[in-house]
Amino acid sequence: MDVEAGRLAFTTDGYVVSPLFFPGGDIGKLAVCGTVNDLAVMGAEPLWMSLGMVLEEGLLVSDLRVVIGSVGTWARKAKVRLITGDTKVVERGKCDGVYLTTAGVGRVVAADPPGAARARPGDAVMVNGFLGDHGMAIMAARSGLSFAPALESDCAPLWDLVRTILDTGCAVHAMRDLTRGGLAGAVCDLARASGTTVYLEEGSLPVRPAVRGACDLLGFDVLTVANEGKLVLFCPAADAETVLAAMKGHEHGAEAAIVGEVGPEEPGMAVLRTILGGERVIDQPVGEDLPRIC
């Protein structure tokens, strides 16, 4: 790898989603997008990635071809190069079809990279679109449930969106992709790291009616449901409208919304202001509401 002077970002992740194929994507697309997005929210342009595969004896070659084809398609779309990898096969019953592991390296291009501890009182809290799509699409596919309209994963690479945001020149204090733990997990982490209180406005959260209905029916809190093409962003309130307009002009930010603010009191907490006018503490998710979702 030819490395220019400057800072690099490095990430690694594992993917064990069940089922391997779901509305809106598959494990191959998920692996690429998850790696790209981990780098993007650090203000880093994804450049290279590795891919390790653990295959179960008896896996259909046709399924493997689809997964590998998906990896290639989405790596090209995200402009990240797959430069090394490994393959292992285990006995039947020792793996659920395919497990993937990745590592990603990117070049930090943000002049002042976002960080979890950098959220500040007065920041606006924003998301780039509808919440809960991925987790509930996985649940529907796994359980054989159907909803109208059909639920589909939001899995997507977000670097181009993040670059669009950075190009505004506005300060971005913190970003986090909303995978396991959803929005709740992210804001709890960021509040604790920055010593602030994060307030979310329930009435401002963008949620599709079908996803909200599925969560109500199955007993899930949409705040904790995983996403694979969503991020939360903290920026000064004075820059919020500029950043929001930039996101709304991008295909992966068309439904972006300002969903809260950062306050100084009771540091380390996240609070939901409900549509009924009350407040409740947002707890850090414990365990996993939806296992095997990524």
C-alpha positions in Angstrom: 0.0 0.0 0.0 1.3 3.4 -0.9 0.6 5.6 2.1 0.8 9.4 1.9 1.8 11.5 4.8 -0.9 12.1 7.3 -3.1 10.2 9.7 -4.7 6.8 9.0 -7.8 5.2 10.6 -8.0 1.5 11.1 -11.1 -0.6 11.9 -12.0 -4.3 12.1 -15.3 -6.1 12.3 -17.1 -9.5 12.1 -20.3 -10.3 10.3 -22.5 -13.3 11.3 -25.9 -12.0 10.1 -28.8 -14.6 9.9 -30.2 -15.0 7.3 -27.4 -14.5 4.8 -29.7 -12.8 2.3 -32.4 -10.3 3.3 -34.5 -7.6 1.7 -32.1 -4.8 0.8 -28.8 -6.7 1.0 -26.8 -9.7 2.0 -23.8 -10.5 4.2 -21.4 -9.4 1.5 -22.9 -6.0 1.1 -23.1 -5.7 4.9 -19.4 -6.4 5.3 -18.3 -3.7 2.9 -20.7 -1.1 4.1 -20.0 -1.7 7.7 -16.3 -1.4 7.2 -16.6 1.8 5.1 -19.0 3.4 7.6 -16.8 2.7 10.6 -14.0 4.7 8.8 -16.3 7.4 7.5 -17.6 8.5 10.9 -13.9 9.0 11.9 -13.6 11.5 9.1 -11.6 9.0 7.0 -11.8 8.2 3.4 -11.9 4.4 3.0 -9.0 3.1 0.9 -8.3 -0.6 1.6 -9.9 -3.5 3.2 -9.3 -7.2 3.9 -11.8 -10.1 3.9 -11.6 -13.3 5.8 -14.2 -16.0 5.2 -15.2 -19.0 7.3 -17.4 -21.3 5.2 -19.5 -24.2 6.4 -19.1 -27.5 4.7 -22.1 -28.0 2.4 -22.5 -24.3 1.6 -23.9 -24.0 -1.9 -21.4 -22.6 -4.4 -24.1 -20.5 -5.9 -24.7 -18.8 -2.6 -21.0 -18.2 -2.2 -20.8 -16.7 -5.7 -23.7 -14.3 -4.8 -21.9 -13.2 -1.6 -18.5 -12.6 -3.3 -20.2 -10.8 -6.2 -21.9 -8.5 -3.7 -18.6 -7.8 -2.0 -17.1 -6.8 -5.3 -20.1 -4.7 -6.4 -20.2 -2.7 -3.2 -16.5 -2.3 -2.9 -16.4 -0.8 -6.3 -19.3 1.5 -5.5 -17.6 2.6 -2.3 -14.3 3.0 -4.1 -12.5 0.8 -1.5 -9.9 -1.8 -2.7 -10.0 -5.3 -1.4 -6.3 -6.1 -1.1 -6.0 -9.3 0.9 -8.0 -12.1 2.3 -8.3 -15.6 3.6 -10.7 -18.6 3.4 -11.3 -21.4 5.8 -13.8 -24.3 5.8 -15.3 -25.8 8.9 -17.4 -29.0 9.4 -21.1 -28.9 8.9 -22.8 -27.5 11.9 -19.8 -25.5 13.1 -20.8 -22.4 11.2 -24.0 -21.0 9.9 -23.2 -20.9 6.2 -20.8 -18.0 6.0 -19.0 -15.8 8.6 -17.0 -12.8 7.3 -14.4 -10.7 9.0 -12.9 -7.5 7.6 -10.3 -4.9 8.4 -10.4 -1.4 6.8 -7.8 1.3 6.5 -8.6 4.9 5.5 -6.9 8.3 5.2 -8.2 10.9 7.7 -9.3 13.9 5.6 -11.2 15.8 8.2 -9.1 18.8 9.3 -10.5 18.4 12.8 -11.7 14.8 13.1 -14.8 14.0 15.0 -14.5 12.2 18.3 -16.8 10.8 21.0 -15.5 13.2 23.6 -15.9 16.3 21.5 -19.7 16.8 21.8 -20.4 20.2 23.3 -23.3 21.8 25.1 -25.4 23.6 22.5 -24.7 21.1 19.7 -27.5 20.0 17.5 -28.1 16.3 17.2 -28.9 15.0 13.7 -29.6 11.7 11.9 -29.5 11.2 8.2 -32.8 9.3 7.8 -35.3 6.7 8.9 -34.4 4.6 11.9 -34.8 0.9 12.5 -35.1 -0.3 8.9 -32.3 -2.8 9.0 -33.1 -4.5 12.3 -36.8 -4.9 11.6 -36.1 -6.1 8.0 -33.9 -8.8 9.5 -36.5 -9.8 12.0 -39.2 -10.1 9.4 -37.0 -12.2 7.1 -35.9 -14.4 9.9 -39.4 -15.0 11.2 -41.2 -15.2 7.9 -43.3 -12.2 8.9 -44.6 -9.8 6.3 -45.6 -6.1 6.7 -47.1 -3.6 4.3 -45.2 -1.9 2.9 -42.4 -4.5 3.0 -39.5 -3.8 5.3 -36.1 -3.4 3.7 -32.6 -2.9 5.1 -31.1 0.5 4.9 -27.6 -1.0 4.3 -25.5 1.6 2.4 -22.0 3.0 2.3 -21.9 6.5 3.8 -18.5 7.9 3.0 -19.8 10.0 0.1 -22.4 11.5 2.4 -19.8 12.2 5.1 -17.5 13.9 2.5 -20.4 16.1 1.4 -20.9 17.1 5.1 -17.2 17.8 5.6 -17.1 19.9 2.4 -19.5 22.4 3.9 -16.7 23.6 6.2 -18.9 23.3 9.2 -17.5 21.9 12.4 -18.5 18.3 13.1 -17.8 17.4 16.7 -18.9 13.8 16.8 -20.3 11.1 14.5 -21.3 7.5 15.1 -22.8 4.9 12.7 -26.0 3.4 14.3 -25.4 -0.3 14.2 -25.8 -2.6 17.2 -27.6 -0.7 20.0 -29.1 1.8 17.5 -29.5 5.5 18.3 -29.8 4.8 22.0 -26.5 3.0 22.2 -24.7 5.8 20.3 -26.1 8.7 22.2 -25.4 7.0 25.6 -21.8 6.4 24.5 -21.3 10.0 23.3 -22.9 11.5 26.3 -20.7 9.5 28.7 -17.6 10.2 26.7 -18.2 14.0 26.4 -19.6 14.5 29.9 -22.8 16.1 28.6 -26.5 15.3 28.5 -28.0 14.4 25.1 -31.7 15.3 24.7 -33.7 13.6 21.9 -37.1 14.8 20.8 -39.4 11.9 20.2 -41.6 13.8 17.8 -38.6 14.6 15.6 -37.3 11.1 15.1 -37.8 9.9 11.5 -39.4 6.4 11.6 -41.3 4.7 8.9 -44.9 3.8 9.9 -44.3 0.2 9.0 -41.2 0.0 11.2 -42.9 1.7 14.1 -45.8 -0.7 13.7 -43.5 -3.7 13.6 -41.7 -2.5 16.7 -45.0 -2.0 18.6 -46.2 -5.4 17.5 -43.1 -7.3 18.4 -42.1 -5.3 21.5 -39.0 -3.5 20.3 -37.8 0.0 21.1 -37.0 1.7 17.8 -34.2 3.6 19.5 -32.3 0.4 20.1 -32.9 -1.3 16.8 -29.8 -1.6 14.5 -29.3 0.4 11.3 -26.7 -0.2 8.6 -26.9 3.0 6.6 -27.5 5.6 9.3 -25.4 7.9 11.4 -25.8 10.4 14.2 -24.0 13.7 14.0 -23.2 16.4 16.5 -22.5 19.9 15.3 -22.8 23.5 16.6 -26.4 24.7 16.4 -25.3 27.7 14.3 -24.2 25.2 11.6 -27.1 22.8 11.8 -29.2 24.2 9.0 -26.2 24.2 6.6 -25.3 20.6 7.5 -29.0 19.5 7.2 -29.3 21.1 3.8 -26.1 19.3 2.6 -27.4 15.9 3.9 -30.9 16.4 2.3 -29.2 17.0 -1.0 -27.6 13.6 -0.9 -29.3 10.3 -1.7 -28.4 8.8 1.7 -29.6 11.9 3.6 -32.9 12.9 1.9 -34.8 12.2 5.1 -32.3 13.8 7.5 -33.6 15.5 10.5 -32.5 17.5 13.6 -33.6 15.2 16.4 -32.2 16.8 19.6 -29.6 18.9 21.3 -26.7 18.6 23.8 -27.1 20.2 27.3 -24.6 20.5 30.1 -26.6 19.3 33.1 -26.4 15.8 34.6 -23.4 14.8 32.6 -23.2 11.4 31.0 -26.9 10.9 30.4 -29.2 10.6 27.4 -32.8 11.7 27.8 -35.9 11.3 25.5 -38.4 14.2 25.5 -41.6 12.4 24.8 -44.5 13.5 22.6 -46.6 13.7 25.7 -44.4 16.4 27.2 -42.5 14.2 29.7 -39.0 13.0 29.8 -37.4 9.5 30.3 -33.8 8.4 30.7 -32.5 6.5 27.7 -30.7 3.5 29.1 -27.6 2.0 27.5 -28.8 -1.2 25.7 -27.8 -4.3 27.5 -27.3 -7.5 25.6 -28.8 -7.6 22.1 -32.5 -7.1 21.2 -31.9 -8.7 17.8 -29.0 -11.1 17.8 -27.2 -11.9 14.6 -28.3 -8.7 12.8 -24.8 -7.8 11.4 
